[in-house]
Amino acid sequence: MGLAGTAAAAKVARMEAQPPAPGRPLVVMAFLHSFNPGGVERVALRLCRAWAVDPGLDIRLVMGRDEGVMRGEAPSGVVLH
């Protein structure tokens, strides 16, 4: 696992694996290596965009690298890590 993968794994480990408290949104995390074009990247970005409109969800996109030609397609309202 590369350095970026290790950092992402550490972020995940810090999050508690339990249901959200009443009134708090459910955190949903998607992981991508980069914004380079590919089928997995397109699907993940589409899912994040669809989930982002749900006020009961807190969508986070964890990136190995924050670069690539699809960078502009990151949905607004989604937290990038």
ChimeraX attribute file (.defattr): number of C-alpha atoms within 10 A of each C-alpha:
attribute: neighborCount
match mode: 1-to-1
recipient: residues
	/A:1	7
	/A:2	8
	/A:3	9
	/A:4	14
	/A:5	16
	/A:6	12
	/A:7	16
	/A:8	16
	/A:9	13
	/A:10	11
	/A:11	12
	/A:12	13
	/A:13	10
	/A:14	8
	/A:15	9
	/A:16	8
	/A:17	8
	/A:18	7
	/A:19	10
	/A:20	11
	/A:21	8
	/A:22	7
	/A:23	7
	/A:24	12
	/A:25	15
	/A:26	16
	/A:27	13
	/A:28	13
	/A:29	16
	/A:30	14
	/A:31	15
	/A:32	16
	/A:33	15
	/A:34	18
	/A:35	21
	/A:36	16
	/A:37	12
	/A:38	10
	/A:39	9
	/A:40	10
	/A:41	17
	/A:42	16
	/A:43	11
	/A:44	16
	/A:45	21
	/A:46	15
	/A:47	14
	/A:48	23
	/A:49	18
	/A:50	12
	/A:51	17
	/A:52	20
	/A:53	14
	/A:54	11
	/A:55	11
	/A:56	13
	/A:57	14
	/A:58	19
	/A:59	26
	/A:60	18
	/A:61	19
	/A:62	23
	/A:63	19
	/A:64	19
	/A:65	14
	/A:66	14
	/A:67	13
	/A:68	12
	/A:69	10
	/A:70	15
	/A:71	13
	/A:72	10
	/A:73	12
	/A:74	18
	/A:75	19
	/A:76	12
	/A:77	13
	/A:78	18
	/A:79	14
	/A:80	15
	/A:81	15
